[in-house]
């Protein structure tokens, strides 16, 4: 699924942006996994406008998301 980030503000420090993106992805994917019992894995693309910021993968039973940062503003 694709998700438009509501918290991404390019003027924020990279560390803060990464934390915000992970928090958004965690909330969104947990909502899907908790409501749809037949879904074991959720793949998400986080965007800002037409730019892909990151991808996230959540799986039932996994403690944390797997985040891949794509945009240079959030990449390490």
PDB file of N, H, CA, C and O in Angstrom:
ATOM      1  N   UNK A   1       0.839  -1.167   0.000  1.00  0.00           N
ATOM      2  CA  UNK A   1       0.000   0.000   0.000  1.00  0.00           C
ATOM      3  C   UNK A   1       0.891   1.238   0.000  1.00  0.00           C
ATOM      4  O   UNK A   1       2.043   1.187   0.430  1.00  0.00           O
ATOM      5  N   UNK A   2       0.360   2.320  -0.473  1.00  0.00           N
ATOM      6  H   UNK A   2      -0.576   2.362  -0.822  1.00  0.00           H
ATOM      7  CA  UNK A   2       1.092   3.588  -0.495  1.00  0.00           C
ATOM      8  C   UNK A   2       0.461   4.527   0.518  1.00  0.00           C
ATOM      9  O   UNK A   2      -0.760   4.603   0.651  1.00  0.00           O
ATOM     10  N   UNK A   3       1.324   5.238   1.226  1.00  0.00           N
ATOM     11  H   UNK A   3       2.316   5.176   1.118  1.00  0.00           H
ATOM     12  CA  UNK A   3       0.889   6.095   2.323  1.00  0.00           C
ATOM     13  C   UNK A   3       1.602   7.433   2.195  1.00  0.00           C
ATOM     14  O   UNK A   3       2.831   7.484   2.150  1.00  0.00           O
ATOM     15  N   UNK A   4       0.834   8.511   2.135  1.00  0.00           N
ATOM     16  H   UNK A   4      -0.164   8.469   2.171  1.00  0.00           H
ATOM     17  CA  UNK A   4       1.392   9.864   2.072  1.00  0.00           C
ATOM     18  C   UNK A   4       1.741  10.316   3.492  1.00  0.00           C
ATOM     19  O   UNK A   4       0.862  10.415   4.349  1.00  0.00           O
ATOM     20  N   UNK A   5       3.006  10.586   3.733  1.00  0.00           N
ATOM     21  H   UNK A   5       3.720  10.506   3.037  1.00  0.00           H
ATOM     22  CA  UNK A   5       3.447  11.004   5.071  1.00  0.00           C
ATOM     23  C   UNK A   5       2.833  12.349   5.427  1.00  0.00           C
ATOM     24  O   UNK A   5       2.847  13.291   4.635  1.00  0.00           O
ATOM     25  N   UNK A   6       2.301  12.412   6.628  1.00  0.00           N
ATOM     26  H   UNK A   6       2.290  11.647   7.271  1.00  0.00           H
ATOM     27  CA  UNK A   6       1.738  13.662   7.136  1.00  0.00           C
ATOM     28  C   UNK A   6       2.734  14.412   8.017  1.00  0.00           C
ATOM     29  O   UNK A   6       2.554  15.597   8.296  1.00  0.00           O
ATOM     30  N   UNK A   7       3.784  13.718   8.451  1.00  0.00           N
ATOM     31  H   UNK A   7       3.930  12.755   8.224  1.00  0.00           H
ATOM     32  CA  UNK A   7       4.738  14.309   9.385  1.00  0.00           C
ATOM     33  C   UNK A   7       6.047  14.738   8.738  1.00  0.00           C
ATOM     34  O   UNK A   7       6.856  15.410   9.377  1.00  0.00           O
ATOM     35  N   UNK A   8       6.271  14.362   7.481  1.00  0.00           N
ATOM     36  H   UNK A   8       5.614  13.816   6.962  1.00  0.00           H
ATOM     37  CA  UNK A   8       7.532  14.688   6.807  1.00  0.00           C
ATOM     38  C   UNK A   8       7.625  16.188   6.553  1.00  0.00           C
ATOM     39  O   UNK A   8       6.792  16.771   5.859  1.00  0.00           O
ATOM     40  N   UNK A   9       8.650  16.794   7.127  1.00  0.00           N
ATOM     41  H   UNK A   9       9.326  16.320   7.691  1.00  0.00           H
ATOM     42  CA  UNK A   9       8.951  18.212   6.917  1.00  0.00           C
ATOM     43  C   UNK A   9      10.443  18.270   6.596  1.00  0.00           C
ATOM     44  O   UNK A   9      11.266  18.009   7.473  1.00  0.00           O
ATOM     45  N   UNK A  10      10.806  18.605   5.364  1.00  0.00           N
ATOM     46  H   UNK A  10      10.137  18.817   4.652  1.00  0.00           H
ATOM     47  CA  UNK A  10      12.209  18.518   4.952  1.00  0.00           C
ATOM     48  C   UNK A  10      13.180  19.356   5.772  1.00  0.00           C
ATOM     49  O   UNK A  10      14.383  19.096   5.755  1.00  0.00           O
ATOM     50  N   UNK A  11      12.681  20.354   6.487  1.00  0.00           N
ATOM     51  H   UNK A  11      11.704  20.566   6.501  1.00  0.00           H
ATOM     52  CA  UNK A  11      13.575  21.206   7.279  1.00  0.00           C
ATOM     53  C   UNK A  11      14.010  20.543   8.597  1.00  0.00           C
ATOM     54  O   UNK A  11      14.918  21.034   9.269  1.00  0.00           O
ATOM     55  N   UNK A  12      13.374  19.449   8.955  1.00  0.00           N
ATOM     56  H   UNK A  12      12.637  19.050   8.409  1.00  0.00           H
ATOM     57  CA  UNK A  12      13.734  18.749  10.201  1.00  0.00           C
ATOM     58  C   UNK A  12      15.029  17.963  10.008  1.00  0.00           C
ATOM     59  O   UNK A  12      15.368  17.591   8.884  1.00  0.00           O
ATOM     60  N   UNK A  13      15.753  17.707  11.099  1.00  0.00           N
ATOM     61  H   UNK A  13      15.478  18.009  12.012  1.00  0.00           H
ATOM     62  CA  UNK A  13      16.972  16.898  11.002  1.00  0.00           C
ATOM     63  C   UNK A  13      16.659  15.479  10.512  1.00  0.00           C
ATOM     64  O   UNK A  13      15.588  14.936  10.782  1.00  0.00           O
ATOM     65  N   UNK A  14      17.604  14.901   9.798  1.00  0.00           N
ATOM     66  H   UNK A  14      18.474  15.342   9.579  1.00  0.00           H
ATOM     67  CA  UNK A  14      17.435  13.572   9.206  1.00  0.00           C
ATOM     68  C   UNK A  14      17.041  12.532  10.257  1.00  0.00           C
ATOM     69  O   UNK A  14      16.163  11.706  10.007  1.00  0.00           O
ATOM     70  N   UNK A  15      17.670  12.563  11.410  1.00  0.00           N
ATOM     71  H   UNK A  15      18.383  13.234  11.613  1.00  0.00           H
ATOM     72  CA  UNK A  15      17.355  11.599  12.476  1.00  0.00           C
ATOM     73  C   UNK A  15      15.887  11.701  12.878  1.00  0.00           C
ATOM     74  O   UNK A  15      15.218  10.682  13.050  1.00  0.00           O
ATOM     75  N   UNK A  16      15.388  12.920  13.027  1.00  0.00           N
ATOM     76  H   UNK A  16      15.932  13.748  12.888  1.00  0.00           H
ATOM     77  CA  UNK A  16      13.991  13.137  13.390  1.00  0.00           C
ATOM     78  C   UNK A  16      13.051  12.652  12.296  1.00  0.00           C
ATOM     79  O   UNK A  16      12.026  12.030  12.575  1.00  0.00           O
ATOM     80  N   UNK A  17      13.409  12.943  11.046  1.00  0.00           N
ATOM     81  H   UNK A  17      14.241  13.448  10.819  1.00  0.00           H
ATOM     82  CA  UNK A  17      12.580  12.502   9.919  1.00  0.00           C
ATOM     83  C   UNK A  17      12.459  10.986   9.891  1.00  0.00           C
ATOM     84  O   UNK A  17      11.370  10.450   9.684  1.00  0.00           O
ATOM     85  N   UNK A  18      13.564  10.299  10.097  1.00  0.00           N
ATOM     86  H   UNK A  18      14.449  10.734  10.266  1.00  0.00           H
ATOM     87  CA  UNK A  18      13.554   8.841  10.089  1.00  0.00           C
ATOM     88  C   UNK A  18      12.660   8.295  11.203  1.00  0.00           C
ATOM     89  O   UNK A  18      11.895   7.355  10.989  1.00  0.00           O
ATOM     90  N   UNK A  19      12.762   8.889  12.389  1.00  0.00           N
ATOM     91  H   UNK A  19      13.383   9.652  12.563  1.00  0.00           H
ATOM     92  CA  UNK A  19      11.925   8.452  13.513  1.00  0.00           C
ATOM     93  C   UNK A  19      10.444   8.688  13.222  1.00  0.00           C
ATOM     94  O   UNK A  19       9.602   7.843  13.528  1.00  0.00           O
ATOM     95  N   UNK A  20      10.135   9.837  12.632  1.00  0.00           N
ATOM     96  H   UNK A  20      10.818  10.523  12.384  1.00  0.00           H
ATOM     97  CA  UNK A  20       8.745  10.149  12.295  1.00  0.00           C
ATOM     98  C   UNK A  20       8.190   9.194  11.245  1.00  0.00           C
ATOM     99  O   UNK A  20       7.058   8.727  11.363  1.00  0.00           O
ATOM    100  N   UNK A  21       8.978   8.905  10.226  1.00  0.00           N
ATOM    101  H   UNK A  21       9.898   9.285  10.129  1.00  0.00           H
ATOM    102  CA  UNK A  21       8.533   7.979   9.180  1.00  0.00           C
ATOM    103  C   UNK A  21       8.306   6.589   9.748  1.00  0.00           C
ATOM    104  O   UNK A  21       7.324   5.927   9.414  1.00  0.00           O
ATOM    105  N   UNK A  22       9.214   6.150  10.608  1.00  0.00           N
ATOM    106  H   UNK A  22      10.012   6.689  10.880  1.00  0.00           H
ATOM    107  CA  UNK A  22       9.046   4.830  11.208  1.00  0.00           C
ATOM    108  C   UNK A  22       7.794   4.784  12.088  1.00  0.00           C
ATOM    109  O   UNK A  22       7.070   3.789  12.087  1.00  0.00           O
ATOM    110  N   UNK A  23       7.545   5.846  12.828  1.00  0.00           N
ATOM    111  H   UNK A  23       8.133   6.654  12.829  1.00  0.00           H
ATOM    112  CA  UNK A  23       6.350   5.897  13.677  1.00  0.00           C
ATOM    113  C   UNK A  23       5.078   5.854  12.832  1.00  0.00           C
ATOM    114  O   UNK A  23       4.140   5.127  13.158  1.00  0.00           O
ATOM    115  N   UNK A  24       5.044   6.624  11.755  1.00  0.00           N
ATOM    116  H   UNK A  24       5.806   7.215  11.489  1.00  0.00           H
ATOM    117  CA  UNK A  24       3.878   6.607  10.864  1.00  0.00           C
ATOM    118  C   UNK A  24       3.669   5.226  10.272  1.00  0.00           C
ATOM    119  O   UNK A  24       2.550   4.714  10.256  1.00  0.00           O
ATOM    120  N   UNK A  25       4.740   4.625   9.787  1.00  0.00           N
ATOM    121  H   UNK A  25       5.649   5.040   9.800  1.00  0.00           H
ATOM    122  CA  UNK A  25       4.643   3.299   9.173  1.00  0.00           C
ATOM    123  C   UNK A  25       4.200   2.258  10.190  1.00  0.00           C
ATOM    124  O   UNK A  25       3.401   1.378   9.870  1.00  0.00           O
ATOM    125  N   UNK A  26       4.709   2.352  11.402  1.00  0.00           N
ATOM    126  H   UNK A  26       5.358   3.067  11.662  1.00  0.00           H
ATOM    127  CA  UNK A  26       4.330   1.401  12.443  1.00  0.00           C
ATOM    128  C   UNK A  26       2.838   1.483  12.739  1.00  0.00           C
ATOM    129  O   UNK A  26       2.156   0.460  12.796  1.00  0.00           O
ATOM    130  N   UNK A  27       2.335   2.686  12.924  1.00  0.00           N
ATOM    131  H   UNK A  27       2.889   3.517  12.878  1.00  0.00           H
ATOM    132  CA  UNK A  27       0.906   2.849  13.216  1.00  0.00           C
ATOM    133  C   UNK A  27       0.029   2.337  12.080  1.00  0.00           C
ATOM    134  O   UNK A  27      -0.951   1.630  12.316  1.00  0.00           O
ATOM    135  N   UNK A  28       0.379   2.688  10.867  1.00  0.00           N
ATOM    136  H   UNK A  28       1.175   3.262  10.675  1.00  0.00           H
ATOM    137  CA  UNK A  28      -0.443   2.285   9.716  1.00  0.00           C
ATOM    138  C   UNK A  28      -0.419   0.780   9.500  1.00  0.00           C
ATOM    139  O   UNK A  28      -1.462   0.165   9.282  1.00  0.00           O
ATOM    140  N   UNK A  29       0.769   0.184   9.561  1.00  0.00           N
ATOM    141  H   UNK A  29       1.616   0.684   9.739  1.00  0.00           H
ATOM    142  CA  UNK A  29       0.845  -1.259   9.315  1.00  0.00           C
ATOM    143  C   UNK A  29       0.222  -2.056  10.457  1.00  0.00           C
ATOM    144  O   UNK A  29      -0.405  -3.087  10.214  1.00  0.00           O
ATOM    145  N   UNK A  30       0.384  -1.598  11.697  1.00  0.00           N
ATOM    146  H   UNK A  30       0.894  -0.761  11.895  1.00  0.00           H
ATOM    147  CA  UNK A  30      -0.247  -2.293  12.819  1.00  0.00           C
ATOM    148  C   UNK A  30      -1.764  -2.261  12.694  1.00  0.00           C
ATOM    149  O   UNK A  30      -2.438  -3.236  13.026  1.00  0.00           O
ATOM    150  N   UNK A  31      -2.295  -1.160  12.223  1.00  0.00           N
ATOM    151  H   UNK A  31      -1.747  -0.367  11.954  1.00  0.00           H
ATOM    152  CA  UNK A  31      -3.742  -1.061  12.040  1.00  0.00           C
ATOM    153  C   UNK A  31      -4.227  -2.099  11.023  1.00  0.00           C
ATOM    154  O   UNK A  31      -5.251  -2.748  11.235  1.00  0.00           O
ATOM    155  N   UNK A  32      -3.503  -2.251   9.941  1.00  0.00           N
ATOM    156  H   UNK A  32      -2.671  -1.725   9.769  1.00  0.00           H
ATOM    157  CA  UNK A  32      -3.889  -3.221   8.914  1.00  0.00           C
ATOM    158  C   UNK A  32      -3.771  -4.643   9.448  1.00  0.00           C
ATOM    159  O   UNK A  32      -4.711  -5.431   9.335  1.00  0.00           O
ATOM    160  N   UNK A  33      -2.630  -4.970  10.024  1.00  0.00           N
ATOM    161  H   UNK A  33      -1.867  -4.331  10.115  1.00  0.00           H
ATOM    162  CA  UNK A  33      -2.403  -6.334  10.510  1.00  0.00           C
ATOM    163  C   UNK A  33      -3.388  -6.703  11.621  1.00  0.00           C
ATOM    164  O   UNK A  33      -3.848  -7.843  11.682  1.00  0.00           O
ATOM    165  N   UNK A  34      -3.713  -5.755  12.494  1.00  0.00           N
ATOM    166  H   UNK A  34      -3.339  -4.829  12.444  1.00  0.00           H
ATOM    167  CA  UNK A  34      -4.622  -6.072  13.602  1.00  0.00           C
ATOM    168  C   UNK A  34      -6.071  -6.233  13.134  1.00  0.00           C
ATOM    169  O   UNK A  34      -6.832  -6.983  13.746  1.00  0.00           O
ATOM    170  N   UNK A  35      -6.457  -5.550  12.073  1.00  0.00           N
ATOM    171  H   UNK A  35      -5.838  -4.941  11.577  1.00  0.00           H
ATOM    172  CA  UNK A  35      -7.836  -5.612  11.601  1.00  0.00           C
ATOM    173  C   UNK A  35      -8.086  -6.736  10.592  1.00  0.00           C
ATOM    174  O   UNK A  35      -9.196  -7.261  10.506  1.00  0.00           O
ATOM    175  N   UNK A  36      -7.072  -7.093   9.847  1.00  0.00           N
ATOM    176  H   UNK A  36      -6.170  -6.666   9.917  1.00  0.00           H
ATOM    177  CA  UNK A  36      -7.226  -8.109   8.799  1.00  0.00           C
ATOM    178  C   UNK A  36      -6.442  -9.350   9.192  1.00  0.00           C
ATOM    179  O   UNK A  36      -5.252  -9.456   8.899  1.00  0.00           O
ATOM    180  N   UNK A  37      -7.094 -10.273   9.843  1.00  0.00           N
ATOM    181  H   UNK A  37      -8.061 -10.187  10.082  1.00  0.00           H
ATOM    182  CA  UNK A  37      -6.440 -11.459  10.404  1.00  0.00           C
ATOM    183  C   UNK A  37      -5.818 -12.367   9.347  1.00  0.00           C
ATOM    184  O   UNK A  37      -4.907 -13.133   9.662  1.00  0.00           O
ATOM    185  N   UNK A  38      -6.283 -12.301   8.116  1.00  0.00           N
ATOM    186  H   UNK A  38      -7.023 -11.679   7.860  1.00  0.00           H
ATOM    187  CA  UNK A  38      -5.725 -13.148   7.055  1.00  0.00           C
ATOM    188  C   UNK A  38      -4.440 -12.567   6.470  1.00  0.00           C
ATOM    189  O   UNK A  38      -3.762 -13.234   5.688  1.00  0.00           O
ATOM    190  N   UNK A  39      -4.104 -11.348   6.837  1.00  0.00           N
ATOM    191  H   UNK A  39      -4.654 -10.806   7.472  1.00  0.00           H
ATOM    192  CA  UNK A  39      -2.907 -10.688   6.327  1.00  0.00           C
ATOM    193  C   UNK A  39      -1.752 -10.950   7.293  1.00  0.00           C
ATOM    194  O   UNK A  39      -1.838 -10.636   8.480  1.00  0.00           O
ATOM    195  N   UNK A  40      -0.666 -11.530   6.766  1.00  0.00           N
ATOM    196  H   UNK A  40      -0.595 -11.785   5.801  1.00  0.00           H
ATOM    197  CA  UNK A  40       0.513 -11.806   7.591  1.00  0.00           C
ATOM    198  C   UNK A  40       1.621 -10.793   7.385  1.00  0.00           C
ATOM    199  O   UNK A  40       2.481 -10.619   8.248  1.00  0.00           O
ATOM    200  N   UNK A  41       1.601 -10.120   6.233  1.00  0.00           N
ATOM    201  H   UNK A  41       0.903 -10.261   5.532  1.00  0.00           H
ATOM    202  CA  UNK A  41       2.672  -9.176   5.922  1.00  0.00           C
ATOM    203  C   UNK A  41       2.087  -7.966   5.202  1.00  0.00           C
ATOM    204  O   UNK A  41       1.205  -8.098   4.353  1.00  0.00           O
ATOM    205  N   UNK A  42       2.595  -6.783   5.556  1.00  0.00           N
ATOM    206  H   UNK A  42       3.312  -6.676   6.246  1.00  0.00           H
ATOM    207  CA  UNK A  42       2.175  -5.543   4.907  1.00  0.00           C
ATOM    208  C   UNK A  42       3.419  -4.856   4.367  1.00  0.00           C
ATOM    209  O   UNK A  42       4.392  -4.655   5.094  1.00  0.00           O
ATOM    210  N   UNK A  43       3.383  -4.499   3.092  1.00  0.00           N
ATOM    211  H   UNK A  43       2.593  -4.662   2.501  1.00  0.00           H
ATOM    212  CA  UNK A  43       4.444  -3.731   2.458  1.00  0.00           C
ATOM    213  C   UNK A  43       3.899  -2.342   2.179  1.00  0.00           C
ATOM    214  O   UNK A  43       2.829  -2.190   1.590  1.00  0.00           O
ATOM    215  N   UNK A  44       4.638  -1.336   2.604  1.00  0.00           N
ATOM    216  H   UNK A  44       5.507  -1.459   3.083  1.00  0.00           H
ATOM    217  CA  UNK A  44       4.160   0.033   2.483  1.00  0.00           C
ATOM    218  C   UNK A  44       5.215   0.904   1.818  1.00  0.00           C
ATOM    219  O   UNK A  44       6.413   0.737   2.048  1.00  0.00           O
ATOM    220  N   UNK A  45       4.764   1.819   1.005  1.00  0.00           N
ATOM    221  H   UNK A  45       3.791   1.955   0.817  1.00  0.00           H
ATOM    222  CA  UNK A  45       5.612   2.853   0.433  1.00  0.00           C
ATOM    223  C   UNK A  45       5.166   4.175   1.028  1.00  0.00           C
ATOM    224  O   UNK A  45       4.001   4.554   0.913  1.00  0.00           O
ATOM    225  N   UNK A  46       6.097   4.881   1.667  1.00  0.00           N
ATOM    226  H   UNK A  46       7.044   4.573   1.761  1.00  0.00           H
ATOM    227  CA  UNK A  46       5.801   6.190   2.246  1.00  0.00           C
ATOM    228  C   UNK A  46       6.259   7.256   1.266  1.00  0.00           C
ATOM    229  O   UNK A  46       7.388   7.215   0.776  1.00  0.00           O
ATOM    230  N   UNK A  47       5.390   8.202   0.984  1.00  0.00           N
ATOM    231  H   UNK A  47       4.474   8.235   1.382  1.00  0.00           H
ATOM    232  CA  UNK A  47       5.683   9.219  -0.009  1.00  0.00           C
ATOM    233  C   UNK A  47       5.498  10.624   0.565  1.00  0.00           C
ATOM    234  O   UNK A  47       4.885  10.824   1.614  1.00  0.00           O
ATOM    235  N   UNK A  48       6.052  11.577  -0.167  1.00  0.00           N
ATOM    236  H   UNK A  48       6.549  11.414  -1.019  1.00  0.00           H
ATOM    237  CA  UNK A  48       5.800  13.000   0.049  1.00  0.00           C
ATOM    238  C   UNK A  48       5.635  13.576  -1.345  1.00  0.00           C
ATOM    239  O   UNK A  48       6.602  13.698  -2.096  1.00  0.00           O
ATOM    240  N   UNK A  49       4.403  13.928  -1.685  1.00  0.00           N
ATOM    241  H   UNK A  49       3.617  13.829  -1.075  1.00  0.00           H
ATOM    242  CA  UNK A  49       4.136  14.354  -3.061  1.00  0.00           C
ATOM    243  C   UNK A  49       4.370  13.186  -3.990  1.00  0.00           C
ATOM    244  O   UNK A  49       3.826  12.101  -3.785  1.00  0.00           O
ATOM    245  N   UNK A  50       5.185  13.407  -5.022  1.00  0.00           N
ATOM    246  H   UNK A  50       5.627  14.288  -5.188  1.00  0.00           H
ATOM    247  CA  UNK A  50       5.466  12.329  -5.967  1.00  0.00           C
ATOM    248  C   UNK A  50       6.785  11.615  -5.673  1.00  0.00           C
ATOM    249  O   UNK A  50       7.251  10.823  -6.492  1.00  0.00           O
ATOM    250  N   UNK A  51       7.387  11.883  -4.525  1.00  0.00           N
ATOM    251  H   UNK A  51       7.008  12.527  -3.860  1.00  0.00           H
ATOM    252  CA  UNK A  51       8.680  11.298  -4.143  1.00  0.00           C
ATOM    253  C   UNK A  51       8.485  10.152  -3.155  1.00  0.00           C
ATOM    254  O   UNK A  51       7.741  10.280  -2.183  1.00  0.00           O
ATOM    255  N   UNK A  52       9.157   9.039  -3.411  1.00  0.00           N
ATOM    256  H   UNK A  52       9.762   8.935  -4.200  1.00  0.00           H
ATOM    257  CA  UNK A  52       9.177   7.937  -2.451  1.00  0.00           C
ATOM    258  C   UNK A  52      10.225   8.248  -1.395  1.00  0.00           C
ATOM    259  O   UNK A  52      11.391   8.479  -1.714  1.00  0.00           O
ATOM    260  N   UNK A  53       9.804   8.253  -0.139  1.00  0.00           N
ATOM    261  H   UNK A  53       8.857   8.065   0.120  1.00  0.00           H
ATOM    262  CA  UNK A  53      10.712   8.518   0.969  1.00  0.00           C
ATOM    263  C   UNK A  53      11.330   7.234   1.503  1.00  0.00           C
ATOM    264  O   UNK A  53      12.534   7.164   1.749  1.00  0.00           O
ATOM    265  N   UNK A  54      10.486   6.217   1.679  1.00  0.00           N
ATOM    266  H   UNK A  54       9.508   6.273   1.479  1.00  0.00           H
ATOM    267  CA  UNK A  54      10.944   4.973   2.288  1.00  0.00           C
ATOM    268  C   UNK A  54       9.937   3.870   1.984  1.00  0.00           C
ATOM    269  O   UNK A  54       8.810   4.121   1.558  1.00  0.00           O
ATOM    270  N   UNK A  55      10.386   2.643   2.216  1.00  0.00           N
ATOM    271  H   UNK A  55      11.302   2.439   2.562  1.00  0.00           H
ATOM    272  CA  UNK A  55       9.484   1.507   2.198  1.00  0.00           C
ATOM    273  C   UNK A  55       9.552   0.845   3.564  1.00  0.00           C
ATOM    274  O   UNK A  55      10.562   0.930   4.263  1.00  0.00           O
ATOM    275  N   UNK A  56       8.474   0.191   3.929  1.00  0.00           N
ATOM    276  H   UNK A  56       7.653   0.122   3.362  1.00  0.00           H
ATOM    277  CA  UNK A  56       8.406  -0.487   5.224  1.00  0.00           C
ATOM    278  C   UNK A  56       7.747  -1.846   5.023  1.00  0.00           C
ATOM    279  O   UNK A  56       6.833  -2.001   4.213  1.00  0.00           O
ATOM    280  N   UNK A  57       8.229  -2.817   5.771  1.00  0.00           N
ATOM    281  H   UNK A  57       8.972  -2.691   6.429  1.00  0.00           H
ATOM    282  CA  UNK A  57       7.639  -4.149   5.755  1.00  0.00           C
ATOM    283  C   UNK A  57       7.339  -4.557   7.190  1.00  0.00           C
ATOM    284  O   UNK A  57       8.228  -4.573   8.041  1.00  0.00           O
ATOM    285  N   UNK A  58       6.095  -4.882   7.445  1.00  0.00           N
ATOM    286  H   UNK A  58       5.373  -4.870   6.754  1.00  0.00           H
ATOM    287  CA  UNK A  58       5.678  -5.366   8.762  1.00  0.00           C
ATOM    288  C   UNK A  58       5.134  -6.769   8.588  1.00  0.00           C
ATOM    289  O   UNK A  58       4.450  -7.063   7.608  1.00  0.00           O
ATOM    290  N   UNK A  59       5.442  -7.634   9.544  1.00  0.00           N
ATOM    291  H   UNK A  59       5.998  -7.395  10.340  1.00  0.00           H
ATOM    292  CA  UNK A  59       4.951  -9.005   9.493  1.00  0.00           C
ATOM    293  C   UNK A  59       4.392  -9.379  10.857  1.00  0.00           C
ATOM    294  O   UNK A  59       4.918  -8.987  11.899  1.00  0.00           O
ATOM    295  N   UNK A  60       3.328 -10.137  10.818  1.00  0.00           N
ATOM    296  H   UNK A  60       2.901 -10.455   9.972  1.00  0.00           H
ATOM    297  CA  UNK A  60       2.719 -10.610  12.063  1.00  0.00           C
ATOM    298  C   UNK A  60       3.763 -11.375  12.873  1.00  0.00           C
ATOM    299  O   UNK A  60       4.453 -12.245  12.342  1.00  0.00           O
ATOM    300  N   UNK A  61       3.874 -11.049  14.153  1.00  0.00           N
ATOM    301  H   UNK A  61       3.313 -10.342  14.585  1.00  0.00           H
ATOM    302  CA  UNK A  61       4.815 -11.722  15.029  1.00  0.00           C
ATOM    303  C   UNK A  61       6.201 -11.098  15.073  1.00  0.00           C
ATOM    304  O   UNK A  61       7.011 -11.460  15.927  1.00  0.00           O
ATOM    305  N   UNK A  62       6.488 -10.174  14.173  1.00  0.00           N
ATOM    306  H   UNK A  62       5.830  -9.881  13.479  1.00  0.00           H
ATOM    307  CA  UNK A  62       7.780  -9.478  14.181  1.00  0.00           C
ATOM    308  C   UNK A  62       7.659  -8.242  15.060  1.00  0.00           C
ATOM    309  O   UNK A  62       6.654  -7.532  15.010  1.00  0.00           O
ATOM    310  N   UNK A  63       8.688  -7.986  15.866  1.00  0.00           N
ATOM    311  H   UNK A  63       9.504  -8.562  15.907  1.00  0.00           H
ATOM    312  CA  UNK A  63       8.650  -6.853  16.794  1.00  0.00           C
ATOM    313  C   UNK A  63       8.769  -5.498  16.120  1.00  0.00           C
ATOM    314  O   UNK A  63       8.141  -4.528  16.545  1.00  0.00           O
ATOM    315  N   UNK A  64       9.573  -5.431  15.068  1.00  0.00           N
ATOM    316  H   UNK A  64      10.083  -6.219  14.722  1.00  0.00           H
ATOM    317  CA  UNK A  64       9.849  -4.131  14.431  1.00  0.00           C
ATOM    318  C   UNK A  64       9.633  -4.203  12.930  1.00  0.00           C
ATOM    319  O   UNK A  64       9.638  -5.273  12.321  1.00  0.00           O
ATOM    320  N   UNK A  65       9.444  -3.035  12.367  1.00  0.00           N
ATOM    321  H   UNK A  65       9.439  -2.166  12.861  1.00  0.00           H
ATOM    322  CA  UNK A  65       9.365  -2.904  10.911  1.00  0.00           C
ATOM    323  C   UNK A  65      10.748  -3.067  10.300  1.00  0.00           C
ATOM    324  O   UNK A  65      11.761  -2.832  10.959  1.00  0.00           O
ATOM    325  N   UNK A  66      10.780  -3.463   9.056  1.00  0.00           N
ATOM    326  H   UNK A  66       9.957  -3.654   8.521  1.00  0.00           H
ATOM    327  CA  UNK A  66      11.996  -3.367   8.260  1.00  0.00           C
ATOM    328  C   UNK A  66      11.837  -2.126   7.398  1.00  0.00           C
ATOM    329  O   UNK A  66      11.006  -2.092   6.491  1.00  0.00           O
ATOM    330  N   UNK A  67      12.632  -1.111   7.684  1.00  0.00           N
ATOM    331  H   UNK A  67      13.308  -1.138   8.421  1.00  0.00           H
ATOM    332  CA  UNK A  67      12.548   0.151   6.952  1.00  0.00           C
ATOM    333  C   UNK A  67      13.699   0.247   5.970  1.00  0.00           C
ATOM    334  O   UNK A  67      14.837  -0.098   6.288  1.00  0.00           O
ATOM    335  N   UNK A  68      13.387   0.724   4.763  1.00  0.00           N
ATOM    336  H   UNK A  68      12.463   1.005   4.505  1.00  0.00           H
ATOM    337  CA  UNK A  68      14.402   1.027   3.762  1.00  0.00           C
ATOM    338  C   UNK A  68      14.168   2.471   3.343  1.00  0.00           C
ATOM    339  O   UNK A  68      13.124   2.813   2.789  1.00  0.00           O
ATOM    340  N   UNK A  69      15.154   3.302   3.616  1.00  0.00           N
ATOM    341  H   UNK A  69      16.003   3.024   4.066  1.00  0.00           H
ATOM    342  CA  UNK A  69      15.035   4.726   3.286  1.00  0.00           C
ATOM    343  C   UNK A  69      15.564   4.949   1.880  1.00  0.00           C
ATOM    344  O   UNK A  69      16.676   4.531   1.555  1.00  0.00           O
ATOM    345  N   UNK A  70      14.777   5.601   1.055  1.00  0.00           N
ATOM    346  H   UNK A  70      13.875   5.941   1.319  1.00  0.00           H
ATOM    347  CA  UNK A  70      15.063   5.755  -0.367  1.00  0.00           C
ATOM    348  C   UNK A  70      15.505   7.178  -0.698  1.00  0.00           C
ATOM    349  O   UNK A  70      16.503   7.371  -1.391  1.00  0.00           O
ATOM    350  N   UNK A  71      14.784   8.153  -0.216  1.00  0.00           N
ATOM    351  H   UNK A  71      13.973   7.996   0.347  1.00  0.00           H
ATOM    352  CA  UNK A  71      15.040   9.547  -0.533  1.00  0.00           C
ATOM    353  C   UNK A  71      16.324  10.020   0.172  1.00  0.00           C
ATOM    354  O   UNK A  71      16.571   9.655   1.321  1.00  0.00           O
ATOM    355  N   UNK A  72      17.119  10.814  -0.506  1.00  0.00           N
ATOM    356  H   UNK A  72      16.918  11.110  -1.439  1.00  0.00           H
ATOM    357  CA  UNK A  72      18.387  11.308   0.061  1.00  0.00           C
ATOM    358  C   UNK A  72      18.174  12.122   1.343  1.00  0.00           C
ATOM    359  O   UNK A  72      19.076  12.213   2.176  1.00  0.00           O
ATOM    360  N   UNK A  73      17.006  12.700   1.499  1.00  0.00           N
ATOM    361  H   UNK A  73      16.274  12.626   0.823  1.00  0.00           H
ATOM    362  CA  UNK A  73      16.750  13.500   2.700  1.00  0.00           C
ATOM    363  C   UNK A  73      16.607  12.660   3.957  1.00  0.00           C
ATOM    364  O   UNK A  73      16.673  13.184   5.068  1.00  0.00           O
ATOM    365  N   UNK A  74      16.410  11.346   3.784  1.00  0.00           N
ATOM    366  H   UNK A  74      16.356  10.921   2.881  1.00  0.00           H
ATOM    367  CA  UNK A  74      16.254  10.462   4.946  1.00  0.00           C
ATOM    368  C   UNK A  74      17.251   9.299   4.951  1.00  0.00           C
ATOM    369  O   UNK A  74      17.360   8.578   5.943  1.00  0.00           O
ATOM    370  N   UNK A  75      17.973   9.117   3.850  1.00  0.00           N
ATOM    371  H   UNK A  75      17.884   9.702   3.044  1.00  0.00           H
ATOM    372  CA  UNK A  75      18.970   8.047   3.782  1.00  0.00           C
ATOM    373  C   UNK A  75      20.173   8.386   4.641  1.00  0.00           C
ATOM    374  O   UNK A  75      20.518   9.553   4.828  1.00  0.00           O
ATOM    375  N   UNK A  76      20.811   7.329   5.165  1.00  0.00           N
ATOM    376  H   UNK A  76      20.531   6.381   5.012  1.00  0.00           H
ATOM    377  CA  UNK A  76      22.058   7.553   5.924  1.00  0.00           C
ATOM    378  C   UNK A  76      23.219   7.669   4.981  1.00  0.00           C
ATOM    379  O   UNK A  76      24.354   7.858   5.420  1.00  0.00           O
TER     380      UNK A  76
END
